[in-house]
Amino acid sequence: MRTARSLTFTILLAGGALLASVPAHALRCGDKVVREGMLDVEVLAHCGEPTAIRERGFVLRAYTLEEMLRLPDAEGVRFSDGNFYQHVLVTEYIYNFGPRKLVRKLRFEGGELTDIEVLGRGWREESN
């Protein structure tokens, strides 16, 4: 009887942990979850200022006609070879949450979060 209860408890505990976990392409900041597709201002509101910000230059983003028509701001979009193109700024935010957490690199294209990468263990910030 004790073994059956123990097994049931373990299964319930494991199931709860799976439901509470954050997907690999997401980041938890306090009680908020940051996911790809969010805007940089939303990430700043949830996670605060990053440890470092790096502007990486521009990429050329291609759009179909349907995608281009859904853009809220089509400024800078050019037409060529049957497609629409736009140069968008690429920015990376580095978040160091300390030595007991993992450092995350968030990549934004045109202000939209496109990738979350784990860089390894964090470090303790030196105070001067």
N, CA and C of each residue as an Amber inpcrd file, in Angstrom:
protein
   384
   0.8210000  -1.1940000   0.0000000   0.0000000   0.0000000   0.0000000
   0.8630000   1.2550000   0.0000000   1.8990000   1.2390000   0.8010000
   2.7890000   2.3860000   0.8800000   3.4950000   2.6250000  -0.4450000
   3.8860000   1.5800000  -1.1400000   4.5740000   1.6960000  -2.4160000
   3.6630000   2.3150000  -3.4740000   2.3860000   1.9410000  -3.4970000
   1.4390000   2.4930000  -4.4580000   1.2420000   3.9940000  -4.2300000
   1.1340000   4.4100000  -2.9810000   0.9910000   5.8430000  -2.6680000
   2.2540000   6.5990000  -3.0530000   3.3720000   6.0230000  -2.7720000
   4.6540000   6.6310000  -3.1050000   4.7920000   6.8210000  -4.6080000
   4.4040000   5.7930000  -5.3530000   4.4750000   5.8600000  -6.8090000
   3.5050000   6.9120000  -7.3440000   2.2970000   6.9500000  -6.8150000
   1.3060000   7.9450000  -7.2400000   1.8030000   9.3540000  -6.9550000
   2.3670000   9.5690000  -5.7800000   2.8990000  10.8820000  -5.4130000
   4.0280000  11.2820000  -6.3580000   4.9250000  10.3610000  -6.6720000
   6.0500000  10.6430000  -7.5660000   5.5570000  11.0130000  -8.9590000
   4.5580000  10.2950000  -9.4480000   4.0000000  10.5890000 -10.7770000
   3.3420000  11.9630000 -10.7900000   2.5870000  12.2810000  -9.7550000
   1.9440000  13.5970000  -9.6810000   2.9760000  14.7180000  -9.5820000
   4.0020000  14.5010000  -8.8110000   5.0580000  15.4970000  -8.6580000
   5.7780000  15.7250000  -9.9770000   6.1150000  14.6580000 -10.6880000
   6.7900000  14.7760000 -11.9860000   5.8880000  15.4670000 -13.0080000
   4.6200000  15.1350000 -13.0140000   3.6750000  15.7760000 -13.9290000
   3.5530000  17.2690000 -13.6610000   3.5100000  17.6330000 -12.3940000
   3.4500000  19.0470000 -12.0350000   4.6960000  19.8000000 -12.4520000
   5.8400000  19.1680000 -12.3040000   7.0960000  19.8010000 -12.7190000
   7.1110000  20.0230000 -14.2210000   6.6050000  19.0820000 -14.9850000
   6.5600000  19.2450000 -16.4340000   5.6320000  20.3830000 -16.8360000
   4.5050000  20.5080000 -16.1750000   3.5690000  21.5840000 -16.4910000
   4.1250000  22.9470000 -16.1220000   4.9280000  23.0190000 -15.0750000
   5.4660000  24.2940000 -14.6120000   6.7410000  24.6960000 -15.3300000
   7.3270000  23.8020000 -16.0980000   8.6010000  24.1180000 -16.7410000
   8.4110000  25.1020000 -17.8900000   9.4770000  25.8240000 -18.1840000
   9.4750000  26.8090000 -19.2510000  10.1210000  26.1790000 -20.4750000
   9.5380000  26.3530000 -21.6700000  10.1410000  25.7700000 -22.8700000
  11.5650000  26.2730000 -23.0840000  12.3610000  25.5030000 -23.8350000
  13.7660000  25.8510000 -24.0810000  13.8970000  27.1890000 -24.7970000
  12.9280000  27.5490000 -25.6060000  12.9840000  28.8030000 -26.3440000
  12.3150000  29.9510000 -25.5720000  12.2860000  29.8310000 -24.2600000
  11.6960000  30.8620000 -23.4090000  12.6380000  31.1480000 -22.2410000
  12.3740000  32.2270000 -21.5480000  13.1900000  32.6570000 -20.4180000
  12.2630000  33.1450000 -19.3230000  12.5320000  32.7380000 -18.1040000
  11.7280000  33.1810000 -16.9730000  12.4570000  34.3180000 -16.2640000
  11.7450000  35.4350000 -16.0930000  12.2410000  36.5820000 -15.3380000
  11.2560000  36.8180000 -14.2090000  11.6170000  36.3730000 -13.0140000
  10.6930000  36.4440000 -11.8910000   9.5010000  35.5480000 -12.1720000
   8.3040000  36.1240000 -12.1340000   7.1130000  35.3260000 -12.4250000
   6.6260000  35.5030000 -13.8700000   7.4090000  36.1880000 -14.6980000
   7.0560000  36.4290000 -16.1020000   7.8520000  35.5010000 -17.0140000
   7.2500000  35.1040000 -18.1320000   7.9260000  34.2650000 -19.1230000
   8.1130000  35.0900000 -20.3900000   9.3480000  35.1160000 -20.8770000
   9.7050000  35.8290000 -22.1010000   9.8520000  34.7860000 -23.1980000
   9.1810000  35.0090000 -24.3310000   9.1970000  34.0580000 -25.4520000
   9.5570000  34.7650000 -26.7500000  10.0210000  33.9750000 -27.7080000
  10.2810000  34.5070000 -29.0410000   9.0120000  35.1490000 -29.5710000
   9.1820000  36.2400000 -30.3120000   8.0450000  36.9780000 -30.8580000
   7.6850000  38.2030000 -30.0430000   8.2000000  38.2910000 -28.7980000
   7.9090000  39.4520000 -27.9650000   8.7550000  40.6370000 -28.4230000
   8.3130000  41.8420000 -28.1010000   9.0490000  43.0540000 -28.4370000
  10.0930000  43.3600000 -27.3730000  11.1270000  44.0980000 -27.7790000
  12.1990000  44.4450000 -26.8480000  11.6850000  45.2200000 -25.6350000
  10.6880000  46.0830000 -25.8230000  10.1490000  46.8440000 -24.6870000
   9.4410000  45.9390000 -23.6870000   8.8090000  44.8660000 -24.1770000
   8.1680000  43.9040000 -23.2830000   9.2120000  43.1490000 -22.4660000
  10.2900000  42.7530000 -23.1280000  11.3710000  42.0320000 -22.4360000
  11.9880000  42.9230000 -21.3620000  12.2440000  44.1900000 -21.6900000
  12.8020000  45.1220000 -20.7050000  11.8560000  45.2950000 -19.5170000
  10.5630000  45.3430000 -19.7630000   9.5790000  45.4850000 -18.6850000
   9.5820000  44.2570000 -17.7770000   9.7840000  43.0640000 -18.3460000
   9.7670000  41.8260000 -17.5600000  11.1000000  41.5410000 -16.8780000
  12.2030000  41.7910000 -17.5690000  13.5230000  41.3620000 -17.0740000
  14.4180000  42.5010000 -16.6060000  14.0500000  43.7320000 -16.8790000
  14.8940000  44.8580000 -16.5070000  16.0200000  45.0540000 -17.5120000
  16.9430000  45.9340000 -17.1590000  18.0730000  46.2410000 -18.0320000
  19.0190000  45.0540000 -18.1340000  19.4770000  44.7410000 -19.3360000
  20.4280000  43.6330000 -19.4960000  21.8180000  44.0260000 -19.0220000
  22.6580000  43.0190000 -18.8340000  24.0530000  43.2520000 -18.4510000
  24.7980000  43.9650000 -19.5680000  24.4990000  43.6200000 -20.8150000
  25.1380000  44.2420000 -21.9730000  24.1600000  44.2740000 -23.1380000
  24.3170000  45.2920000 -23.9790000  23.5500000  45.4090000 -25.2180000
  24.5480000  45.5890000 -26.3470000  24.3890000  44.7770000 -27.4060000
  25.2910000  44.8860000 -28.5590000  24.4590000  45.0500000 -29.8280000
  24.7550000  46.1040000 -30.5760000  24.1260000  46.2660000 -31.8810000
  24.9950000  45.5350000 -32.8850000  24.4060000  44.5800000 -33.6000000
  25.1640000  43.7010000 -34.4890000  25.0850000  44.1140000 -35.9470000
  24.3690000  45.1730000 -36.2750000  24.2390000  45.6090000 -37.6570000
  22.8350000  45.3430000 -38.1760000  22.7400000  45.1550000 -39.4740000
  21.4430000  44.9720000 -40.1080000  21.3920000  43.6580000 -40.8650000
  20.2010000  43.0910000 -40.9840000  19.9630000  41.9360000 -41.8410000
  18.8740000  42.3350000 -42.8290000  18.8450000  41.6260000 -43.9240000
  17.8290000  41.8530000 -44.9350000  16.7190000  40.8390000 -44.7200000
  15.5370000  41.3060000 -44.4150000  14.3990000  40.4160000 -44.1820000
  13.4890000  40.4540000 -45.4090000  13.1310000  39.2720000 -45.8920000
  12.2610000  39.1670000 -47.0650000  10.8280000  38.9010000 -46.6260000
   9.8810000  39.4590000 -47.3560000   8.4650000  39.2780000 -47.0670000
   7.7260000  38.8870000 -48.3420000   6.7080000  38.0670000 -48.1870000
   5.7670000  37.8420000 -49.2820000   4.7930000  39.0140000 -49.2720000
   3.9630000  39.1180000 -50.2930000   2.9800000  40.2060000 -50.3540000
   2.0360000  40.1440000 -49.1510000   1.5880000  38.9370000 -48.7790000
   0.6660000  38.7890000 -47.6520000   1.3120000  39.2510000 -46.3450000
   2.5810000  38.8680000 -46.1360000   3.2840000  39.2860000 -44.9170000
   3.4830000  40.7910000 -44.9010000   3.8410000  41.3520000 -46.0480000
   4.0900000  42.7920000 -46.1210000   2.8200000  43.5830000 -45.8120000
   1.6720000  43.0940000 -46.2750000   0.4150000  43.8000000 -46.0270000
   0.0210000  43.7690000 -44.5530000   0.5240000  42.7870000 -43.7930000
   0.2150000  42.6930000 -42.3550000   1.1770000  43.4980000 -41.4910000
   2.2460000  44.0440000 -42.0770000   3.2050000  44.8150000 -41.2870000
   2.5470000  46.0810000 -40.7610000   2.7010000  46.3610000 -39.4650000
   2.0990000  47.5810000 -38.9230000   2.7830000  48.8340000 -39.4710000
   4.0770000  48.7240000 -39.7920000   4.8300000  49.8610000 -40.2950000
   5.6960000  49.3640000 -41.4430000   5.3080000  49.6760000 -42.6590000
   6.0180000  49.1850000 -43.8410000   7.1090000  50.1540000 -44.2920000
   7.5550000  51.0120000 -43.3950000   8.6000000  51.9760000 -43.7290000
   9.8930000  51.2330000 -44.0810000  10.5250000  51.6530000 -45.1530000
  11.7950000  51.0580000 -45.5510000  11.6670000  49.7780000 -46.3530000
  10.4420000  49.3490000 -46.6660000  10.2610000  48.1260000 -47.4460000
  10.4450000  48.4560000 -48.9220000  11.2510000  47.6480000 -49.6040000
  11.5110000  47.8240000 -51.0240000  11.0590000  46.5870000 -51.7910000
  10.7040000  46.7920000 -53.0480000  10.2410000  45.6950000 -53.8870000
  11.3190000  45.3570000 -54.9140000  11.6040000  44.0450000 -55.0530000
  12.5780000  43.6040000 -56.0460000  12.3730000  42.1220000 -56.3090000
  12.4720000  41.7130000 -57.5540000  12.3840000  40.3060000 -57.9420000
  11.1300000  39.6120000 -57.4060000  10.0250000  40.3140000 -57.3470000
   8.7800000  39.7000000 -56.9040000   8.6270000  39.5600000 -55.4010000
   9.5750000  40.0810000 -54.6270000   9.5010000  40.0190000 -53.1570000
   9.7120000  41.3990000 -52.5640000   9.3550000  41.5050000 -51.3080000
   9.5620000  42.7410000 -50.5690000  10.7020000  42.5270000 -49.5840000
  11.5620000  43.5380000 -49.4240000  12.7260000  43.4360000 -48.5510000
  12.7890000  44.6460000 -47.6260000  13.3670000  44.4210000 -46.4680000
  13.5420000  45.5080000 -45.5080000  14.7980000  45.2410000 -44.6970000
  15.5930000  46.2770000 -44.4870000  16.7470000  46.1620000 -43.5930000
  16.2520000  46.3520000 -42.1680000  16.5920000  45.4050000 -41.2800000
  16.1820000  45.5250000 -39.8800000  17.4140000  45.4450000 -38.9760000
  17.4000000  46.2320000 -37.9340000  18.5000000  46.2760000 -36.9770000
  18.5160000  45.0180000 -36.1240000  19.6910000  44.4300000 -35.9500000
  19.8700000  43.2610000 -35.0910000  20.5540000  43.7200000 -33.8070000
  19.9230000  43.4170000 -32.6890000  20.4500000  43.7880000 -31.3710000
  20.4600000  42.5490000 -30.4910000  21.4970000  42.4240000 -29.6670000
  21.5860000  41.3180000 -28.7110000  21.6080000  41.8760000 -27.2970000
  20.8030000  41.2630000 -26.4330000  20.8250000  41.5610000 -25.0080000
  21.4680000  40.3710000 -24.3150000  22.4020000  40.6510000 -23.4150000
  23.0210000  39.6160000 -22.5850000  22.5060000  39.8040000 -21.1660000
  21.9310000  38.7410000 -20.6110000  21.4450000  38.7600000 -19.2300000
  22.2760000  37.8000000 -18.3930000  22.9700000  38.3430000 -17.3890000
  23.7210000  37.5480000 -16.4250000  22.9480000  37.5980000 -15.1110000
  22.3770000  36.4670000 -14.7300000  21.5650000  36.4050000 -13.5140000
  22.3560000  35.9210000 -12.3100000  23.6930000  35.8560000 -12.4290000
  24.5300000  35.4710000 -11.3040000  25.0950000  34.0740000 -11.4370000
  26.0030000  33.6950000 -10.5190000  26.7450000  32.4340000 -10.6430000
  25.8970000  31.1730000 -10.4920000  24.7160000  31.2780000  -9.9550000
  23.8660000  30.0880000  -9.7930000  22.8480000  29.9280000 -10.9170000
  22.9000000  30.8160000 -11.8950000  21.9630000  30.7790000 -13.0220000
  22.7550000  30.7890000 -14.3300000  22.0360000  30.6170000 -15.4300000
  22.6720000  30.6020000 -16.7440000  22.5680000  31.9740000 -17.4140000
  23.6220000  32.3390000 -18.1400000  23.6250000  33.5750000 -18.9180000
  22.8100000  33.3330000 -20.1840000  21.9980000  34.3000000 -20.5550000
  21.1730000  34.1840000 -21.7570000  21.5040000  35.3100000 -22.7290000
  21.5340000  34.9580000 -24.0090000  21.6830000  35.9500000 -25.0750000
  20.3770000  35.9900000 -25.8490000  19.7720000  37.1610000 -25.9050000
  18.5220000  37.3500000 -26.6130000  18.8010000  38.1540000 -27.8760000
  18.3680000  37.6310000 -29.0160000  18.5910000  38.3010000 -30.3030000
  17.2810000  38.9210000 -30.7770000  17.3470000  40.2080000 -31.1100000
  16.1990000  40.9450000 -31.6100000  16.4700000  41.3780000 -33.0470000
  15.4880000  41.2010000 -33.9000000  15.5530000  41.7060000 -35.2650000
  14.3950000  42.6620000 -35.4490000  14.7420000  43.9300000 -35.6740000
  13.6900000  44.9370000 -35.8030000  12.8730000  45.1030000 -34.5430000
  13.4810000  44.8570000 -33.3860000  12.7870000  45.0070000 -32.1070000
  11.9930000  43.7940000 -31.6720000  11.9860000  42.7180000 -32.4690000
  11.2420000  41.4990000 -32.1460000  12.2070000  40.3920000 -31.7420000
  11.9270000  39.7390000 -30.6320000  12.7770000  38.6600000 -30.1270000
  12.6980000  37.4530000 -31.0610000  13.8660000  37.0810000 -31.6300000
  13.8930000  35.9800000 -32.5930000  14.6280000  34.7520000 -32.0760000
  15.4420000  34.9030000 -31.0190000  16.2140000  33.7570000 -30.5470000
  16.6490000  33.9790000 -29.0950000  16.6290000  32.8980000 -28.3200000
  17.1410000  32.9060000 -26.9470000  18.1820000  31.8060000 -26.8700000
  19.4050000  32.1780000 -26.5080000  20.5120000  31.2200000 -26.4560000
  21.1060000  31.1830000 -25.0520000  21.4360000  29.9860000 -24.5900000
  22.0980000  29.8180000 -23.2930000  23.5990000  29.8590000 -23.5300000
  24.3100000  30.7220000 -22.7910000  25.7480000  30.8800000 -22.9770000
  26.5830000  30.1450000 -21.9330000  25.9970000  29.6770000 -20.8770000
  26.7480000  29.0010000 -19.8170000  26.4710000  29.6460000 -18.4720000
  27.2860000  29.2780000 -17.5040000  27.1110000  29.7840000 -16.1360000
  27.3380000  31.2740000 -16.0330000  26.5610000  31.8800000 -15.1450000
  26.7230000  33.3010000 -14.8900000  27.9140000  33.5690000 -13.9970000
  28.1660000  34.7940000 -13.7190000  29.2830000  35.1980000 -12.8790000
  28.8100000  36.2800000 -11.9150000  29.5940000  36.4570000 -10.9000000
  29.2880000  37.4770000  -9.8900000  29.7970000  38.8210000 -10.3910000
  28.9490000  39.8140000 -10.3330000  29.3470000  41.1610000 -10.7450000
  30.2740000  41.7450000  -9.6840000  31.3730000  42.2950000 -10.1300000
  32.3320000  42.9330000  -9.2290000  31.8640000  44.3340000  -8.9030000
  31.8660000  44.6900000  -7.6280000  31.5010000  46.0530000  -7.2400000
  32.7640000  46.8170000  -6.9160000  32.8410000  48.0360000  -7.4310000
  34.0410000  48.8670000  -7.2120000  33.8320000  49.8510000  -6.1130000
